[in-house]
Amino acid sequence: MIRLLVIVLAGLAGLGTVAVGGVVALFYHAARDLPDHEQLATYEPPVMSRVHAGNGRLLTELAVERRVFVPIEAMPKRLVDAFIAAEDKNFFEHAGIDFTGIMRAVVTNIERMGQSRRPVGASTITQQVAKNFLLTNEVSFERKIKEAILAFRIERALSKDRILELYLNEVYLGFGAYGVAAAALNYFNKSLNELTLGEAAYIAALPKAPNNYHPVRLPDQARARRDYVVGRMFEDGLINREEAAEATTGPVEVRRRNDIEPVRADYFVEEVRRQLVERYGEKRTYGGGLSVRTTLDPRLQAIGDEALRNGLIAYDRRHGWRGPIGQIDSLRDWQKRLPEIAVPVEMPGWRKAVVLALASDRVEIGLEGGEGGHIPVNELRWARRTEADQRLGPLIRGPQDVVATGDVILVEALSGQGPSFGLRQIPDVSGGLVALDPHTGRVLAMAGGLSFAQSQFNRATQAQRQPGSAFKTFAYLAALEAGYTPVTKVVDGPIEIDQGPGLPPWRPTNYNAREVYGPTTLRVGLEKSRNLMTVRLAQEIGIDRVGEASERFGVFDRMPRVYSMVLGAGETTLMRMATAYATIVNGGRRITPTLIDRVQDRTGRTIFRHDQRPCPDCRAATAADTPPHFRDDRERVTDPVAAFQMVSMLQGVVERGTGARIASLRRPLAGKTGTTNDSFDAWFIGFSPDLVVATYVGFDNPRTLGDRETGGSVAAPIFQEFMGKALDGRPAVPFRTPPGVRLVRINAATGELPNDGDRQVILEAFRPGTEPGSGYDIHRGGAERDGIIADGSTGAVTGDSGRTGARGTVGGTAGGTAGGAPGG
């Protein structure tokens, strides 16, 4: 008997040895290729980059995983306590594995086996760190062994606080949020220290299965899980009974940021994103935790979006009705079928409707949701059918000339008129708008088209368009730099330029082909946008001067030396033109347009700053001090006197010239219209002393905007609306006169000293010694100093037009070629 007992015990010992050996071998095998856990000591998780407007409001977040990293010492204690209670109550006592918790889970799972209930786990926070950072989510015994080994190693290598910090910043908590800080923002739009106890408990309830406790889809489950975590905190003595009762009152109330962050600047944000990726790469942009302060002014952005939208709609309405967006065959189930019709572009305040019936004075409509309404016939008068070449069809006699029963259309409620609606149409024309600070180059607003959802192509920065007469500014500026004055006279008359062997001569014309005006001052020539005298002026000073000026101001990198370029035949961007005009108004200092003021890395260190001007006293200055002085060493593109003369002449464009509609704002404003051949593009670029706004309108696939559609009629109204709202309530600031300018009263029409009774008397800007009465020859512009004589002998003074040749070609040898712009 004893012998048998010895044999049994020996056998058991052998089996035990084999089992222990097997376990040791299994652990040894699992531990052979474990990842390096020491990397966690210096691990920095991917953190989303945040982009802010100039006033600090959030514009967007750039991330693959939406995460905000927060050091453990900055996390509120009640949030940490909530996670400890929910996930690992013995976290501060165990060494990576909670054996008490494992035994408790085993007992619980045995009880649940017969109840078809989900088994509970016993993973510690340290084990979850090992799995989330170093392992996969594979469900296997080997992975659990690796997880346990790594947990022991992590506990020896890292402090408890570091383990918690890694876990709380890495864990996925639903709603696209990684880490507790992102969850607090996504669920409640709060920072961590603003969370209530109940909100902190809800976030702590999410790691196991966020989708099972979705606060919107599953509110009862979300509330129950929150209350469970609060109960655990109470049982563990982390909160008192009163706190627990208050934390479990009411449902889980979500306050998403998308619902309360109305700043929309899609084109601007996309341009910022592209620049960040180009500068820092995708990995750092989307995971480097960059804090980006942009130049955007949300107020001006909203004004710009609305002004461009209104301008495009106004142009589109002038050119008639293109028809409904869809059709419903049977009206019996229109309430079901109307939502199925897609809307090309979502427009603020516009709604989809179906035509139910036609009457002599109205159209009865039905809207989504079953609501009814009507369109008065007066709201249909604009909707004449569009014929070829933008021509309009016959006048509207009644609703039957516009719509038919079953048509699906877009409408907008008429303010204060009950169920009355106006007929609306998505414009098929597009355009862009840029507003910037001329002293710093900070882009304050940008609209790259009607809708970013419709087209992500940014017409403010990416579209290459002909500026037309808006380019003439730089031809006239080159003349001022060459010694001409605003009252120097150049002949406005027919001109013919040889283009070289085998090419016909180029004969540009004014906007009105039948008119020429003879000797005309530079001021009047720019104000009235005269083509003929602009080309002749370029001949006098030399096309090289014009090209060099355009390159110096950044309109072109290299301007072809052909005369059609002075009428705007070259292609450039709206941003370049805005920047060039900004350089004029700021007195000739070169600026670089920027959408980004500053970029900080995840530690708060500034890694980019747009304004690099030295200011040694800036850090020492306080609010009570006078502003610090700094030296402005930016390059001068032109001298201040020439720049001011051009500002004054462009102010005349607004007061008496092609931009005269802007004068109704009754503010110091200046600018220039631009219209290309056959009205393919319409521009207006203008400014106040401290704000430059540039806009253009044109079809993406270029075609004419229509007869007599010019920069003054299409683009200037957009500028007018923008400036009217942007400057509302602000004092009128005059343009600043630099030293070295002599202001003399002259007749604006003749450029001569005024006589008694002259009405158009203005203060003209001169360099000392060039003003009338000083011996300076206004007919020769004092140009004999440079060997240049204003020759007005070419051709008879007859004829004129806005047709300067076939659009878009740039070539020739001795002279300009087809292309350019009518005097718009």
Secondary structure, 3 states (H helix, E strand, C coil): CHHHHHHHHHHHHHHHHHHHHHHHHHHHHHHHCCCCHHHHHCCCCCECEEEECCCCCEEEEECCCEECCCCHHHCCHHHHHHHHHHHCCCCCCCCCCCHHHHHHHHHHHHHHHCCCCCCCCCCCHHHHHHHHHHCCCCCCHHHHHHHHHHHHHHHHHCCHHHHHHHHHHHCECCCCEECHHHHHHHHHCCCHHHCCHHHHHHHHCCCCCHHHHCCCCCHHHHHHHHHHHHHHHHHCCCCCHHHHHHHCCCCCCCCCHHHCCCCCCHHHHHHHHHHHHHHHHHHHHHHECCEEEECCCHHHHHHHHHHHHHHHHHHHHHCCECCCCEECCCHHHHHHHHHHCCCCCCCCCEEEEEEEEECCCEEEEEECCCCEEEEEHHHHCCCCEECHHHCECCCCCCHHHCCCCCEEEEEEECCCCCCEEEEECCCCCEEEEEEECCCCCEEEEEECCCCCCCCCCCCCCCCCECCHHHHHHHHHHHHHHCCCCCCCEEEECCCCECCCCCCCCECCCCCCCCCCCEEEEHHHHHHCCCHHHHHHHHHHHCHHHHHHHHHHCCCCCCCCCCHHHHHCCCCECHHHHHHHHHHHHCCCECCCCECEEEEECCCCCEEEECCCCCCCCCCCCCCCCCCCCCCCCCCECCCHHHHHHHHHHHHHHHHHCCCHHHHHHCCCCEEEEEECHHHCEEEEEEEECCEEEEEEEECCCCCCCCCCCCHHHHHHHHHHHHHHHHCCCCCCCCCCCCCCCEEEEEECCCCCCCCCCCCCEEEEEECCCCCCCCCCCCCCCCHHHHCCCCCCCCCCCCCCCCCCCCCCCCCCCCCCCCCCCCCC
